[in-house]
Amino acid sequence: MSGKREYGDYQTPIDFAEKICRYLKDYHHIRPTAVVEPTCGVGNFLKSSLLFDANEYYGIEINPEYCERCRNFIDDSKVNVINTDFFDFSSKDLIKDKRQILVIGNPPWITNSTLSVLSSDNLPVKANFKKLKGIDAITGASNFDICEYIILKLINEYMNTNTIISMLCKTSVARNVFKELKRKYIAFVSCDILEFDASKIFGINTSACVLVILLSDKLLSSDICNVYDFECPDIIKSQFGYLNGQFYSNLDTDIVNFDGRCCFEWRQGVKHDCSKVMELTMQNGTLQNGKKDEVQIEDDIVFPLIKSSMFKSPVIHSFSKFVIVTQKKAREDTEHLEQEVPKTWEYLNDNIELFEKRKSSIYHGAPLFSMFGVGDYSYSKYKVGVSGFYKQPLFSVLYSDDNKPVMTDDTSYFICFDSYDLAYVAMLLLNSKKVQGFLKSITFLDAKRPYTKKVLERIDFFKIVNSLIFDELKRTEQDLNLPYYVTLSMYDTFKSFLSTGQMRFA
């Protein structure tokens, strides 16, 4: 396979490449002695960077057809085009004059898992390069952009030198790179993001930018990343970075600081990767699966389900969607279901081929029909949940009229309570204007999933109850169009509950 998608290939238009080079020269006043373009494609950045009049130029490209086109495109003896795999190559070793190096380009905008599905040969050696731990290392959290991997590899290669790295990438990748610079204590003078309209340049709908990093051979580091609009690069649009050791998505916002450690354990919902079998919909009093088959099974292990897209109301207690939950905890044996719920066991076995097609390694060696994201917490009677996807988070009290525990999917998060009143107060606190403002200051709304467990874990309920007066809860209740229910006594009980330290960490 040698198609564009296999290589995550979006060639940079020559006029845009020229604008970027002109920006680097006029605004950063760089005078590179050497220019490197990794994954150079047809060489538009190499061609544009000739305006720097550097002593040496190197383009690296895995595609031999592109290499030939690049050589024909640029008629200059100082330009060397090398047909090789970037992942197995060190461009730094080629450079003779290392006084100031410019590494510029547009790496592939695609993830490692997508390239694997496409059977591409344009992949780095698989490694847990961010040193993730536990289940994160083998699930979606370990999936990463090839572009991010390439930029971080370049940073590791050129660190402790006066190198400028200027790369086109998704804005989310640029933010991750900034965090890695700080996490690894890499010396750099500045890190800037210039946002541009990717739909106009590449015809794709994503948040994109030019990332400009000025590495240093001195012990320098900035806590702030400046964000500009590429069309107006002399005015700072916003700033993000670290304040008192904590990361904030917007350092300009005047918000109440509720940053700390959440006293409740935020959990993700159930993960099964077999929705056509495990998720059921109530149609005219009958359960139907994703294949539109009528399902006649015991209701013992069938529970109400809220998916991320269903968080539409601050209190949710009636359901049309359900999920089969085969385990009380992860990797628990499931053979007992054959005796306890024989109809369900037969139904699952009738669809076993769909379970066997699940690709995630977390299911390898696990019992039949295994799930993840299950534990004692899954069976809590009352939950306060939120979708990870919404730009405006709505926290909802979840309970069922038939007293069955409500399950959420694995793109949702929740905390558990033993009483409705405690859950209700928590919901109002989380939906209050002050807390919503704080959450927006620590998230990026253009991210695929703005609200993650790591974000929610920073909510300090002790700081919240010390800041919010009862009238603010009543105002939130009114803003949510809820009937009057909350009382001062309920709020005092919630505060007392916090002081006992009996919150669920299990």
Salt bridges, closest charged atoms under 4 A:
ASP53 OD1 - LYS78 NZ 3.04
GLU68 OE1 - ARG71 NH1 3.89
ASP97 OD2 - ARG99 NH2 2.67
ASP145 OD2 - LYS170 NZ 2.94
GLU148 OE2 - LYS130 NZ 2.43
GLU180 OE2 - ARG183 NE 2.85
GLU195 OE1 - LYS237 NZ 2.57
ASP217 OD1 - LYS218 NZ 3.54
ASP223 OD1 - LYS182 NZ 2.67
ASP259 OD2 - ARG458 NH2 2.60
GLU265 OE2 - LYS453 NZ 3.23
ASP273 OD2 - LYS271 NZ 3.19
GLU279 OE2 - HIS272 NE2 3.11
GLU279 OE1 - LYS307 NZ 3.03
GLU340 OE1 - HIS336 ND1 3.04
ASP401 OD1 - HIS317 ND1 2.94
ASP410 OD2 - LYS271 NZ 3.82
ASP418 OD1 - ARG504 NH2 2.35
ASP446 OD1 - ARG175 NH2 2.78
ASP471 OD1 - LYS474 NZ 3.55
GLU472 OE2 - LYS434 NZ 3.12
